Amino acid sequence: MAISLQEALEEIRELVYSPGFVRAHAKGVTIRPVMLKAGRRFQVVTRDGLDTKNVTSVDDVLAPAAWTVETTSGTVRMQLTKKGAILHRSSSSASPELEHDRSKEHLLDPGDALFDVVGGNAAKRRQVDAFLRQLPRLSGKVRIVDLGCGNAYLTFAAYAYLSRLGIDVELVGVDVREDQRIRNTEIARRLGWPIQFVAGEIATVELEPPDMVLALHACDTATDDALARAVQWRAKWILAAPCCHKDVSRQLRSKPSKLLTAHGILRERFADVLTDVVRAGLLREHGYDVEVVEFIDSAHTPRNALIKAVYTGRGHHDPSLTKLLDEWDIKPAMVEAVSARSVSGASG
Ligand SMILES: C[S@@+](CC[C@H](N)C(=O)[O-])C[C@H]1O[C@@H](n2cnc3c(N)ncnc32)[C@H](O)[C@@H]1O
């Protein structure tokens, strides 16, 4: 039943000031409680995630809008109508996260208003936040490409996080799917963010060389293409979290060491390790310092390894890499991808 706008807003206000308040959001704005040293405050994030302030009163923020208010005992959604507003109530409750200031726990809060626009489920938001933690300390102007960007959760999150830090970030998202390009370009336009999206194959897309290459779960050998392009571009930083590793697993199927390859699941796990060992080795040969780390707990994604590399120019040929490939008689996709780009080997 419709009630007056004033009555509806008063009820929304009461919920926001109640002890069980967890989060409220409307188009372009999110409010949540935070516990600061100075006491309980409201954190208000506006301009689709670009501005954040902590305040004691949100009266001026609670203008008529399609508010959704989550509390520990339920959710209320305000629908604007010609006659006033309707309040829809549901019992789906949220957990308070007041014990600490979440902005310290997350670089980009999973409740950040940006995700209201960009979407992404809870697991993806956590992955993206964990991925951002692995970024090097940056300053000034940085050109970044996100290869195999998909719905561009990472691309948008990286832009939000870095531009809030004052970095002059130029970002390009690449995905083979034209529908993703259209979707992502439209979101960037709505946000007013200068992110460019390109539909194309990672292996062949024509781009200005970036300072940093990101690849989060680019499928199978798309990660190899991403790494090979980074090497070709001499990108200073690479952060790549590989996805499935079918390529080497397929090649191992016919190998004589049945102990290691007879069982599908073991062959796949062994192929995962072997593939990433080869990837890291090739990056070292091409002048990168490489670390392979777990960027997020495996409870959030089983694909939780991250290849982090920084270009030093001190590459050298590693005979043990050739030996490893010979012993297993495999030709992983990255070997092909790097040589297809005619990237010269050890440098410096
Ligand atoms: C698993 S999704 C990950 C998307 C995104 N990075 C994320 O983490 O949400 C992999 C994406 O890579 C894209 N992709 C796969 N192979 C590709 C290729 N060779 N060139 C460009 N994009 C590719 C797919 O279209 C898909 O959107």
The ligand as an ORCA input file, in Angstrom:
! r2SCAN-3c Opt
* xyz 0 1
  C      36.726    -17.005    -16.659
  S      36.475    -15.506    -17.477
  C      37.272    -14.380    -16.380
  C      36.829    -12.981    -16.604
  C      37.393    -11.938    -15.641
  N      38.815    -11.761    -15.785
  C      37.034    -12.269    -14.238
  O      37.879    -12.731    -13.469
  O      35.865    -12.088    -13.888
  C      37.603    -15.598    -18.829
  C      37.376    -14.555    -19.903
  O      38.437    -14.654    -20.848
  C      37.925    -14.453    -22.145
  N      38.852    -15.110    -23.093
  C      39.157    -16.425    -23.178
  N      40.057    -16.640    -24.143
  C      40.350    -15.428    -24.683
  C      41.223    -14.996    -25.708
  N      41.991    -15.870    -26.356
  N      41.260    -13.689    -26.022
  C      40.478    -12.796    -25.342
  N      39.642    -13.148    -24.344
  C      39.576    -14.438    -24.019
  C      36.554    -15.106    -22.110
  O      35.697    -14.595    -23.106
  C      36.102    -14.772    -20.691
  O      35.340    -13.574    -20.672
*
